[in-house]
């Protein structure tokens, strides 16, 4: 059995990265910028709307006295959203074209629903930030760009919407694109693509606009279909959080011991030297099974069973990593968190910390600062974080665990803080530095605090 990754395996992995595969994207922007209308236009023009859905939307639109179907209603699923004409919850939609599959999260634009935007964008490969061409870049636009930067979303699309209301003027689009690109680049966003659109009319959403011959770039859908995704499955750090230990203990499989889970990053090969964290015990991969079949290699995001040469103590919550590339185990972590619960997070509070498949007891030791997303200033030593706050915290755990830096791995660098009393999720955390441009802080207040 070969210990290397075969050419067929690499080609299979490549098929999930470039240019097809699955794209997770999130739409965000200020209230009434047209997020839900854009999503509805994408669904409608790609023939992804069922007949009964279309009929229901047409009926609601007629009751409101609208001549054309309100495409925003395809994503505003809550009754309160339809009545108020706003987005409150994150609405997930699944659609596909001939070139790629999509999972789309339409996130709220209101300041008080920042936590919902964090939820929707936390797993996104791409964020679409909408801007109303009439108002340009506003505080909420900067806020969403900052959240995308904090979450390390690799691709950002600036969709300058409602160009039809500004006479499709190139100068309007160019000014907004220049301002946003400068701000997002300073935050460390690696790739920004600006597209002028009219979601209501359909200009440059799925079909190219006949009104903006000065624009030679892709439509929104064309960009979504062709943007490169993911990392090389061979090059990034391999991580397997153990979800379940398989011990059949039957006559046929008397000595079988397999460690099942989803590969969170990188690739494993038969023969690899591995370390089990946090214990630090070492072994070698003697076999890999995918859907019951033996394979030479496995990579993210496959669900696999690893077999090890040595009979060592491995249980749910342990992390299997390459011996030469093991993250440090720790009981102290400093991180950026978004507080998502209605109850405040306070210094001294006892919590549960869930990292991949491992859950440990912990205590909040410090809350050094709270981030003001409007201008990226920091409020030092706030004492607590309330709903929608984003801040820096220091947590001490009762048992060691092995987080990566969020900058290196969004999957193994993230964690949740949970209320041990009722299981409520309190905060979503990102271990390590905050913005990608952390070596040159963006803003510091008069007392010298920086984020």
Secondary structure, 3 states (H helix, E strand, C coil): CCCCCCHHHHHHHHHCCCCCCEEEEEEEECCCCCHHHHHHHHHHHCCCCCHHHHHHHHHHHHHCCCCCCCHHHHCCCCHHHHHHCCCCCCEEEEEECCCCEEEEEECCCCHHHHHHHHHHHCCCCEEEEEEECCCCCCHHHHHHHHHHHHCCCCEEEEEEECHHHHCCCHHHHHHHHHHHHHHHHHHCCCCEEEEECECCCCECCCECCCCCCCCCCCCHHHHHHHCCCCCCCCCCCCEEECCEEECCCCCCCCCCCEEEEEEEECEEECCCEEEEECCCEEEEEEEEEECCEEECEEECCCEEEEEECCCCCCCCCCEEEEHHHCCCCEEEEEEEEEECCCCCEECCCEEEEEECCEEEEEEEEEEEEEEECCCCEEEECCCEECCCCEEEEEEEEEEEECCCCCCCCCCCCEEEEECCCCCCEEEEEEECCCCCCCCCCCCECCCCCEC
